[in-house]
Amino acid sequence: MAAAAAAAGPRREDSSPQWTPPPREPVGAAAGLGDCEDAPVRPLGKPRGICSRAYFLVLMVFVHLYLGNVLALLLFVHYSNGDESSDPGPQRRTQSPGPAPTLAPLTRLEGIKVGHERKVQLVADRDHFIRTLSLKPLLFGEGPDVLVYTLDFGGHLRMMKRVQNLLGHYLIHGFRVRPEPNGDLDSEAMVAVFGSKGLRIVKISWGQGRFRELWRSGLWNLSDWIWDARWLEGNMALALGHNSVVLYDPVVGCILQDVPCTDRCTLSSACLIGDTWKELTIVAGAVSNQLLVWYPAAALIDNKPVAPDRRVSGHVGVIFSMSYLESKGLLATASEDRSVRIWKVGDLRVPGGRVQNIGHCFGHSARVWQVKLLENYLISAGEDCVCLVWSHEGEILQAFRGHQGRGIRAIAAHERQAWVITGGDDSGIRLWHLVGRGHPGSGVSALCFKSRSRPGALKAVTLAGSWRVLAVTDTGALYLYDLEVKCWEQLLEDKRFQSYCLLEAAPGPEGFGLCAMANGEGRVKVVPINTPTAAVDLTLFQGKVHSLSWALRGYEELLLLASGPGGVVACLEISAAPSGKAIFVKERCRYLLPPSKQRWHTCSAFLPPGDFLVCGDRRGSVLLFPSRPDLLKDLGVGGKAGVGAGALGAGGNNEGGENALAEWGPVSSLPSLHGKQGVTSVTCHGGYVYTTGRDGAYYQLFVRGGQLQPVLRQKSCRGMNWVAGLRMVTDGSMVILGFHANEFVVWSPRSHEKLHIINCGGGHRSWAFSDTESAMAFAYLKDGDVMLYRALGGCTRPHVILRESLHGREITCVKRVGTITLGPEFGVPSFIQPDYLEPGSEGPGLIDIVITCSEDTTVCVLALPTATGSAHALTAVCNHISSVRAVAVWGTGTPGGPQDPQPGLTAHVVSAGGRAEMHCFTLMVTPDPSTPSHLACHVMHLSSHRLDEYWDRQRNRHRMIKVDPETRYMSLAVCEFDRPGLGPLVAAACSDGAVRLFLLQDSGQRLQLLAETFHHKRCVLKVHSFTHEAPNQRRRLFLCSAATDGSLAFWDLTTVLDHGSTALEPPVEPGLPYRLGTPCLTLQAHSCGVNSLHTLPTPAGHLVASGSEDGSLHVFVLAVEVPELEEAVGGAEQLPQLQVLEEYSVPCAHAAHVTGLKILSPSLMVSASIDQRLTFWRLGHGEPTFMNSTVYHVPDVADMDCWPVSPEFGHRCALGGQGLEVYNWYD
């Protein structure tokens, strides 16, 4: 690496045009150096050599040895960085399909040491062996599975293997690694995997990009919980849940010793110390908030209790974790009382030592789950999703925030590489860098403006790049501060700008060396920073200039927009003279903003390729203007263009008042998009327009046919109500700039982390932000001085998201959208050999697209490849203000439609949940080789609806009582009509006892409440729609609803939208929705709430199945009888008759609530329950019969979806609860 960098950079002499190489010596003079000692004496006129031949040979030997040492050092550094990309090993092969890719809370992270030797020739005829200090493979415990990953030098996590169901029904809580003494210490290891009450020993080996399992012991089931495990000379010592220690022989599979403590209390944590049984020490964390230190070897006979040697008190809560550092004799404990304590314990293997509390660390806002002691750091992680890095003195050095949900459960650290890896309840894995005390080059510093030589008070500040600060005072003086020179310099002084002055610097890495000033008399001054004497001064208005903004189109076009009285915006074109020492300013055109109380623009940007300008105003509207007058004529908007003003040269002045230019209105506008507080920024990137505002949200827009159309609205982080802007970073993601109370925050939506926090006092003061690839700067005024925060490396922080997080809270609904088949060019890389492919797998090209929603108010789109056993989060929709309970999908197709099908998948999605809120959006998933999943997902928001929208429009709503403000949508069903041009109906089950029907119009862009019914008079839990088709009859559309009393109701929705239909009754009061008529059939299926419902058409009728909270299943066959047209009386259409033909119940199908149910075929049904059993049932004549059942590891399953893959592959079942688990099932 270093050698390559040195070769790439030219020498200073070579790059200087003034430097010329010295003349080369003649060949004869050079050849004289090789003469032997017996050569004749040279003439006196010729110069003699500076050394003899022997001395020269010795010198060359030392030079070669030095170069060899340098080369060896470079090779050592290169291989110690773990760069596996250059390893000419075997090519990556396709990975086998795991039967159950599980996304559950990560419970443990561990590393295994890796290394191998390579033979190189540093000196001729001599072989040298270099051991590569490559990075450790990472073991992740996910449920009962072990995931083996490798981490390359670039921080990219690559999966090597998934060892499935290693602990059976137990969850993995820890790994303990012992090097194999008989083999290569760096390529083989014995690993003890434990969790809950299970233990298994596995012997593994790795190398050359492969991972193999050499030997596996049986699963040992204990009668007590395992808190810790430790290798003792080939045996395993286990600390159990009721304060006892067991010595276990993993080869024979028997217990050698079992020693309890006299205090048989329940433990919350334990730590084993020592390498032999004689010196084994256990530090037990009791529920009495004490630490008990005792020695199992002190027992004279087996099974005799041992009294504690020491009792340590200090915590006021249960102790969850502890870590011992033998080299310094320190013990760290993490507790329920939100604190971390550091104890000076010395050598715990020696009885009778003294324990002293030397540190009491408070930094977490919730319980602390994990703690780890390193030589120089203390790392803790807790329920508040924060990982803190402490010094041993108790000072917080770093804080890692980014995980969501209920906390961080697992941490692993590599102090030599300065890495910390965390795994949380959100299924995410992140790698953080230890950088010691603070980030390099970051911090707030005062620029010391106050001086007798600089009179006046500061009025405004801005940044020209990341290393030049501009400030203006109330005396009209403009000052420049250069961070390299570190001093203030006055550029100019103009008394006309002393009472009121605006200051804006041109965008770009170094501000293009331009800034603009404006005053209250309509005057604008454009100042070149390097040559302030060439400033251009002109008068644009007869009144106050309200705002200034710059618009840059690459390096080709630079515009300055100034807002004056009456909503007039002057557009100035800035150009430079050929000499570069002067500028020209020409007024191109004028725009007119829509009428509003505060009528001025706030921001502007060019829309590529540069034909339009996108502006935001103080009203919160986003406006689209043509950038040139000739486009105004082509579009035919506004009035006739007037005569433009002439160009103003350097030092020119224009005192003639306003120019006779026509004022052009916008060609497209989105009024009050960001509310009443205004738009703060406009950014164009990747064909989209991104706008931010002081409503706490940012919008994604696009322009089609000269019209602005909103795509998606996203919320910023909690508490950031003032979003000031956004920036695109090099990895393709974005960061959000905004104010959280009195702090300026740089927040990453991808990692959900506050990258930078500056306590500036709020956004109402003058401030400026600038970022480049090398540094980020934020300047603001405070206490009469300019304060500057500067961080090297730009906006981003040096950490890597090894795996994207899924949801921070419980998953409430799982819905499959469809399947995408990719070609062989999109093959998923893997290290698994082709021999491991399961029968029926169709390779890496088959990918299922699944939508999940959660209590964390987000809707996620996932890609589940069939062959890799992994899951990729494509995107997340964060439009909801409360929990999302249900999702419905319809209109699945391909991009381009049936006429021009293209690779990918499109679908319409409706999501609903708390606060009676519903959103409709479209998905488009297309192949993208640049992403890890090889897919890209585009979301377009169409419409939304809230039941209490009318309440928000009430003028005196504080005097009225709001009826049921906590209505929640529990379930959704889409009812599609067969008539063209008619949108679908969305049926919603509501917690207030209503079944509501919504009509989607204009391809989902209008969502209107059509009808409702309160037939059930209690909370409705489920709705499901199905159709009935019969020969020579109209296609019938039915809706089934289920409530908490176990009743089912069936409704005929076929004629709901027919003119003159009697299916809907008129509302009681004007303005209320229609009333849905009486149901066609009611049925008491269960004794309590129905949590799952599904139907399937069969030749004999419709097969209906339901699951209840009492663990029972109810299956019946429903027949639909529709009268013939001749039987209709008076020409009116008769209602269909529903009749139950067969009815069967399974009273004790599950031991808990049945929350998932799916009829896969007329002969097969699957059900899932909170008892963590996935059960398959055989259907036929008579009641359902049990086929088989399996145990899944995601607790509190709330929903399930199952679909067929292929006749050979079987079915896939996705279960969502406190995590996501996917099973492949073969019949």
Buried (B, 14 or more C-beta within 10 A) or exposed (E): EEEEEEEEEEEEEEEEEEEEEEEEEEEEEEEBEEEEEEEEEEEEEEEEEEEEEEEBEEEEEEEEEEEBEEBBEBBBEBBBBBBBEEEEEEEBBBBBBBBBBBBBBBBBBBBBBBBBEEEEEBBEEEEEEBEBBBBBBBBBBBBBBBBBBBBBBEBBBBBBBBBBBBBEBBBBBBBBBBBBEEEBEBBBBBBBBBBBBBBBBBBBBBBEBBBEBEEBBEBBEBEBBBBBBBBBEEBBBBBBBBBBBBBBEBEEEEBBBBBBBEBEBEBBBBBBBBEEBEBBBBBBBBEBBBBBBBBBBEBEEEEEBBEBBBBBEBBEBBBBBBBBBEEEBBBBBBBBBBBBBBBBBBEBBEEEBEBEEEBEBEBBEBBBBBBBBBEEBBBBBBBBBBBBBBBBEBEBBBEBBBBBBBBBBBBBBBBEBBBBBBBBBBBBBBBBBBBEEEBEEBEBEEBEBEEEEBEBEBBBBBBBBBBBBBBBBBBBBBBBBBBEEEEBEEBBBBEBBBEBBBBBBBBBBBBBBBBBBBBBBBBBBBBBBEBBEBBBBBBBBEEBBBBBBBBBBEEEBBBBBBBBBEBBBBBBBBEBEEEEEBBBBBBBBBBBBBEBEEBBBBBBBBBBEBBBBBBBBBBBBBBBBBBBBEBBEEBEBBEEBBEBBEEBEBEBEBEEEBBEBBBBBBBBBBEBBBBBBBBBBBBBBEEBBBBBBBBBBBBBBBBEEBEBBBBBBBBBBEEBBBBBBBBBBEEEBBBBBBBBEEBBBBBBBBBBBBBBBBEBBBBEEBBBBBBBEEBBBBBBBBEEBBBBBBBEBBBBBEBBBBBBBBBBBBBBBBBBBBBBEBEEEBBBBBBBEEEBBBEBBBBBBBBBBBBBBBBBBBBBBBBBBBBBBBBBBBBBBBBBEBBBBBBBBBBBBBBEEEEEEEBBBBBBBBBBBBBBBBBBBBBBBBBBEEBBBBBBBBBBBBBBBBBBEEEEEEEEEEEEEEEEEEBBBBBBBBBBBEEEEEBBBBBBBBBBBBBBBBBBBEEBEBBEBBBBBBBBEBBBBBBBBBBBEEEEBBEBBBBBBBBBBBBBBBBBBBBBBEEEEEBBEEEEEEEEBBBBBEBBBBBEBBEBBBBBBBBBBBEEBBBBBBBBBBBBBBBBBBBBEBBEEEEEEEEEBEBBEBEEEBBBBBEEBBEBBBBBBBBBEBEBBBBBBBBBBBBBBEBEEEBBEEEEEBEBBBBBBBBBBBBBBEEEBBBBBBBBBBBBBBBBBEE
